Structures are given as structure tokens and as C-alpha cells.
Amino acid sequence: MTNDLQLSWTLDGSGWAICRIADGSSEHQEIVSYCTDALADLLHGVAGLYGTIAVQRFSFDLEPAEARWVLRSSGPDVGIAIYRFPDMSTSFDVPDREGTPFWASTQTRALLGHVVMEAAQSVLRLHGEDGYLAKWVQHPFPVAALQDLRRLHLQHDGCEREHDVAFP
């Protein structure tokens, strides 16, 4: 575990985003399509780690490939694994092990929750809800998902990092 996790979500053109995740030893970057509500899926997946289901899965459409994120919680830690499948339209029922592993790391849930929340808040600060919808096109900014993750993170993680107090 590196305790040096970074995540960024950058809107790029109309209907595309660059998702970059890195720890102290490696990084992974994908160009994500608006065919799914990708940022909301990321927020919901991480928020799901605060419940009773130990494994959370969500996918990003890379047109046509799929980037499947698998988050496995074990105590305070989360194993993060990203697998790639050649065609999102045919990989729905394909087991994780049949994908190509692209990136993996183990981090604390507190750190993962924090960096995902911060990345989403950064997008909202930069674009606002209207600007996000204008660029992402298919889906509005996932305000409720961000608020839910923020509430869970602050309530359960005892995070000592700085938090954006201006966020509603």
C-alpha cells in the first residue's frame, strides 16, 4: 500500500472524459465515453464500499472496449483492480478473470473515498452543473451520488485530509 493515491476526471471534448488513477508506483489512464453515466458509476461504486457488499463492480465504455473496475474491501483496505475487455457489448457476463488486468493497487477506503470525492468536486467547480451537461451531453452531473459519497466518507472514515467546506 502506497498511501499516495491520485485520481483525476477531465472532460475532454463532447462526450469524452479522461480518467487517470495513480499510486506511488504506477498509473492508468482511460478515455471514457458518455455512453454510460461513468462518473456517477464511479461515485456509486465507491459509496457502495460503505455498505455490507464487499465487492463493487462498475464499467466504463471506451467505445468499443470496456474498462471494468473491481473494488474489494477487506477491513479498512480496498483492493482496486481494473480489467480491460475488447468489446463492452459482449463482455457483460464475462468473468473478471477473463479480462486483461491493466492496473491494481491496495489503498484504504478513506483515501479512495477522499480522492474520488475530490476529483468529482473538482469537475463540478470547474464546469458547474450546466457546463458538465453541455460537455458530457447524455447525463447530468451526479450531484446526489457525490453528496452521498461525501456524507459516508465524512461520517465513517475519520479522514484527516482537507475537505471542501463550500460543497453543498
MOZI-V217605 format. One line per field, one symbol per residue. ss: DSSP state (h for helix, s for strand, l for the rest). psi: psi as a letter, one per 40 degrees, with the letter a starting at -180 (. if undefined). burial: I if it has 16 or more other C-alpha atoms within 10 Angstrom, else O. A space follows every 10 residues. Layout:
ss->???
psi->???
burial->???
//
This chain:
ss->lllllsssss sllllsssss ssllllssss sssllllhhh hhhhhhhhhh llllssssss sllllsssss ssssllssss ssssslllll lllllhhhls sssssssshh hhhhhhhhhh hhhhhhhhhh hhhhhhllll llhhhhhhhh hhhhhhllll llllllll
psi->hdffhihihh hgaheiihhh hiaeeiiihi hhiedigddd ddddddddee aehehhiiih hegeihhhhh hhigbeihhh hhihidhdee edehideeih hdiiihiidd dddddddddd dddddddidd ddddddddii hgdddddddd dddddeefhe iiiheeh.
burial->OOOOIIIIII IOOOIIIOIO IIIOOOIOOI IIIIIOIIII IIIIIIIIII OOOOOIIIII IIOOIIIIII IIIOOOIIII IIIIIOOIOO IOOOOIOOIO OOIIIIIIII IIIIIIIIII IIIIOOIOOO OIIIIIOOII IIOOIIIOII OIIOOOIOOO OOOOOOOO
//
